[in-house]
Amino acid sequence: MRLLAIVRSTIALSWREATAYRFNFAISFLVIAVPFLLQVFLWVAVFSGRGHIAGYSLSGIIVYYLFALFLYDFVHPVVLYDVSNDIKSGELAAHLLRPLPYPLWALAVRVGSQAVYLAVVTVVVGGGAALLSWAGYLSVSDLSMASLLRFAAVFLAAWLLGLLFSLAASFAVFFTEDATGLSKLVSFVFPLFSGSLIPLDMLPGWLKTIYYYLPFRWLVYEPIRVYSGQQPLTQALLAIAGWAGLAAALVWWLWRVGEARFTAVGG
């Protein structure tokens, strides 16, 4: 119970810190909305004179990118700045004296900061859907409460998986002085093989063979297919749970080996 109380307090503190800078909070709306609107205008031009492309209608592809927009910033693996800075600066030593295990603390901080962004993205995506429906680009028939509930369940699972991948990438800093290369590699590979850049069924055959064996499709592409009813929710949750188990094992191993070789320098 005490551990859960510490986790809740850490999440609440991260929420307050994230909302303290109101200008950045307001600008985040534009950062999300403007690129998405440009994507919509691009697809409107692509679909000009065409009813369907690769099985997608204009409304269908807009719904796809609405959910891809919603998912991307929460599930894509990143090197967490706070974690890498703690390791490189030696501040990790102070965390090791605290009652909350450092990996759990790092996850709680990330959840707290992203929870603020979740509220922003939900407003932007919901408002965007309403606006696009009013403008005639989005069919109301492509949206349903049952589908949204399925999506909410798979989103939470994908969010956890993405957090674990981010923690694993961050703990790689134990073994290298600079994780910039790893961060750039993930930033290149993830959009292509997750489906956030383009639906995976639009990729050529040889690329489909690659993405099938990678976990990234379960972070964006498959959750959207759960929403559309093309992927059973149970199957998606089981697959994500399997990858999450592997990711958690990798995080634990990187942490244990990294902690053993960690040397704090200075105060």
Summary of the structure (lengths in Angstrom):
residues: 267
radius of gyration: 19.9
end to end distance: 32.3
largest distance: 66.7
contacts: 788
relative contact order: 0.13
helix: 78%
strand: 1%
